[in-house]
Amino acid sequence: MTGRIAPILLLALAAVAPASADHGGALRTETNPVWAAVVWAVTAFLVGMAIIAIVTVLTRRRRQP
């Protein structure tokens, strides 16, 4: 059984190996992919911080006079 699976796996690997991460179209970025990743990471971090700040303000308990 293993003897028949190995060639199939090698053929599948050979067929998939040439695939690249460049999807083209609207998903394509003209800048360095590392910079694009950094920009998206910073954006996600800032959105997360904004959500935490909003939740903190909305759930803050009022002091009793």
N, C-alpha and C positions, 0 to 999 in steps of 0.2 A: 504494500500500500504506500509506503513512504517513497519508494522508487518512482511511483507515478505522480506523486504530488510535487516533488522537487522540480521537475521540468515545467510544470504548470506555474509554480510560484516564480521561477526564473523568467518565464515569458511575461507574466503579469508585471513583474518588477521592471523589465525592459520596456514595456509599453508605458508605464507610468513615469519612469525616470525623466523623460524629456519635458515634462510639464513644468511650467514656471509660474511664479507668483504674480506676474504682470497680467492682469485681467483685461486691460484696455478699457476704452469707453469712459464712462463717467467715474469709474473707480480708479482710473489711472492718475498718478501724480507726476508732475514734471520735475519736481525737486528730488533731492536725495531721499530715499525711503526711510533712512534713519531720522532725518529731520521731520518728516511727516509723522512718524511714530511718536517723536518727542512732542510735537504740537498736539496730537490727539491725547497723549498721556497728560499733558498739562491741562488741556481743556477738561478732561474727565475729572482730574483732581479738583479744579476750580468749581465745577458743577457739584461735586460731592461736598466741598466745603460750604457752598451756598445752601445746599439742602440741609446740612447739619445746622447752619446758622438760623435758617428759617424755622426748623423744628424746635430749636432751643428757644427762640423768641416766642413761638406760639405756645409752648408748653411750660413757660416760666410761671411759677406761682407768685401771686401777688402778696405783698407783705400786709399784715393786719395792722391798722393804725392804733 
